[in-house]
Amino acid sequence: MESQKKWWWVSYVVTPIFIGIKVLLVAFCLNFLKLFELPNIGQITFGDFVFLALIAESIFVIAGFYKFINFHFINTDYTLEDLQTYYPISLINLREHISTEKWLAYPLQLANLFELFYWGFLTWGVRELLEEKISYVKSLGLISITYGIGLLFWAVTVCFLILNAQY
């Protein structure tokens, strides 16, 4: 408890750093769009992708507010494990019906409505950056190829680390 009082400020410093790293990684994945022959792709800079990813992160802020409201007003009888494993509108909340293996927790948390909104916003943003020269379906395909592969790699890495720490 004493060390917690001493280091209370660390979480306030680390959180923006982690969000910045995430935004840069998403922008890095989106930057691979430049490998495709798309209209107006030469005019888009890495900064445009960073801005798009930064604005899209607001979706996860809304998810945090949803989680706060859920535990503050709706589900007031909760445990620390409930607080740590709960993610709004995700498959992890159906753990009574789905396997409870520890390594599956992260992929089940990733499968949520807010992630779908994030993909939708990135799809819309890429279409806007390309000045609406491509369809929403093609833009979603491009997001799947770039951000989707990066997210899959990240999820597999996290599951691998959880499995290694577990055994």
Protein Blocks (a to p, Z undefined) as FASTA:
>chain_A
ZZmmmmmmmmmmmmmmmmmmmmmmmmmmmmmmmmpccehklmpcfklmmmmmmmmmmmmm
mmmmmmmmmmmmmmmcccfklmmmpcghifklmmmmpccbfklmmmmmmmcfklmmmmmm
mmmmmmmmnoopacfklmmmmmmmmmmmmmmmmmmmmmmmmmmmmZZ
